[in-house]
């Protein structure tokens, strides 16, 4: 039996976390429109939050979140999860060099399943990478209400090279 050394947990440097947060929350202006904020940034999974606001209403009578906000939020979180996984894969590089790797990242496939209406004060988003290949990454995402109830799920594929 072949023994593999235990996986050493990756811990991102503050410079990498600050840089990735700036890209995600400031430089990707549409994420500002959504009000999307990172709440956790780990190599294996990322989480975020969207607070409900009038600009995001899709059905005025029920104050329900627009489906496009859910889709865009899950897509953004899938991309963020890929960024974190790529950053963890290349820990031998300086943080600034790893942040440059995201220039070619783009969505090539996205599937969203809407399970329940998005009604609430805020929403939690979660994403993880299922597979990080040399050219394509696959992700799974979740969109939850304030009570933790699953409102939507997503699956995405992202080009990384």
N, C-alpha and C positions, 0 to 999 in steps of 0.2 A: 504494500500500500504506500502510495506517495503522500508524503506529508507536506502541506503547504504552510508557510509561515502565517501567523495570525494577521488579519487585516489591521493595519494601523489606522486609527480614526484620523480623518483629515480635519484640520481646523483652519479655517480661512483667516488670513491676516486682516487686520482692521482696514488697511489700504484697499484690499480687494473688495471687502464688504461695502465700504464707502463708495468705491468706484462703480460697482454693480448696482448699488442702490441709486446713485445719481443717474446712471444710464436708464434704469427702469422707471424711476419716478419723475425725472426731470427731462432728460433728453428725448424720451419717447413721449411726445406731447399728448398723444391720445390717452395714455395712461393717466395723465393729469386730468383730462376731461372726465374719465371714469372715476377719478378719485382713488385709484388703485394704489395701495400701500403694502410694502413688504412687512410681514410680521415675523418671519423666520426664514433664514437662508442657510441651509445645510447642504452638504454634498449629495445626500440621498433624497432630500425632499425640501420643498419650499412652501411657504404659506403666505397668504395675503388677505387683505380686507378691503371691501368696498362699502362705504357708508351710503345709505339711501339719501337721495336729494331729488328735488323736483325735476331737474334736467334729465333724470334717468327713468322717469315714468313712461311706461309703454301703454298702460291702460288707465286712463284718468279716473274712471268710476271706482276702481279698486285700489288705486295707488300701487299698482303692480309694476315691478321692474321690467324694463324692455328686454326681450329675448336677445337682442343684439348686444346688450351690455353683458349678459351672461356669457354669450359666445366669445366676445372680445376679451373678457376677463379671463376665461379659461384658456384661450389661445395665448394670451400674454403670460399666464402662469406656466403653461407648458414650455414656452420659450425660456422663461426664467429658470425652470428646472434644468433644461438642457445647458444653459449658461453655467449653472452651478456645477453640473456634472463634468463639463469640459474644464472648468476651473480646477476641480479636484483631480482630474486626470493629469494635468500639467503643472503640478505643484513645484516641479523643478525650475519653472520659469518665474520671473519676477511678476508681481501682481499686474503692473501696467502692461506687460507683454501678454498676459493671459486675457486681459480685458480687450485687447486688440483682436482676439480670435472671434469675437462676436459679430464682426462686420459682415460676414457672409451668412449668418444665421437667418433662416426664413421658413415660414410655414409652407409645407407642400401638401398636407392633407389634414383635415379637421372634421371630427364628428362630434356632435353635441346631442345628448338625449335630455329633453326637458321632462322632468318627472313630476314636479309640483310648481305652482306659481311662486314667483319671487316676491314675497311680501314680508317686510320687516324693516328694522332700523338700520341693520347692517348685515353683511354677508361674508362668510369665511370661504376662502379658496385654498385648495391644496393641489399640488402637482408633484409627480415623481417620474423619473426616467425609468422605463422598462428595459430599454436597450440603447446603448450608446455605441454606434458603429463608427467607422472611419468617415462615412459620408452622410449617414442618416441616423437620426435619433427618434425613438418612439416613446411617447409619454401617456400617462393616465392622469386625469384631473377630476376634482370634485368641487362642487359649489353647494355650500350649506347655509341654512338660515341661522338666525341668532340662537335658536334652540338646539342646534346641531343636526337638525333634520336634513337629509340629503334632498336637494332641490333639482340638481342637474349633474350629469357626468359628462366627461369629454375624453376623447382619445385623439392624439395628434402625432403627426410625423413632421420632422423638421430637417431641412438640409443644413449641414454644418460645415461643408467644405466647398 
